[in-house]
Every structure is written in C-alpha cells, then in structure tokens.
Amino acid sequence: MKFRAHVLVSLKEGVLDTQGKAVRVSLKNMGYGSVEEVRIGKSIMISLEATSRPKAEKQVEAMCDDLLVNPLIETRSVTLEAI
C-alpha cells in the first residue's frame, strides 16, 4: 500500500524563534500592525510504501526520530493517508 505522510515541525514554546521574530518585524513595517507573533516551522511531505497503516506510521515516526525532528527544541504533528 502507498501512503502519504505530512509532518509539521515547529519550535517548542519558549524556544526563541529568530526567523519568526524577523518576519513579524517585517510584517509590522509593511503595515500589518495587528500581527502579534509569528512562529516559523517546517512542512514535510513523505510518500512511502508499507504493508499496513501501522507499519507506515512506525516508519514515519522512526524518520522523525532519526532525522527530521530535534526533540530538544521541536515538536511534531504527523498525519498519514492512504493514496
């Protein structure tokens, strides 16, 4: 079976997001004064083959643990769909 995983990675609360801060300042300078906070993250799409949904979930979780997410400073949200 083929699956598509969508992994959203974001910085944990309390971790300084310098890129988000720079974007917030730029937006305010452009006239978007209502912007209070900007947090920047990553969106990762993975297509994979697995014999079952649980095995696909396990593979994606392993990918996150091994490479895609730094658990010290980042959180993740994973959605998986059969394609």
Buried (B, 14 or more C-beta within 10 A) or exposed (E): EEBBBBBEBBBEEEEEBEEBBEBBEEBBEEEEEEEEEBBBBEEBEBEBEBEEEEBBBEBBBEBBEEEBBEEEEBBBEBEBEEE
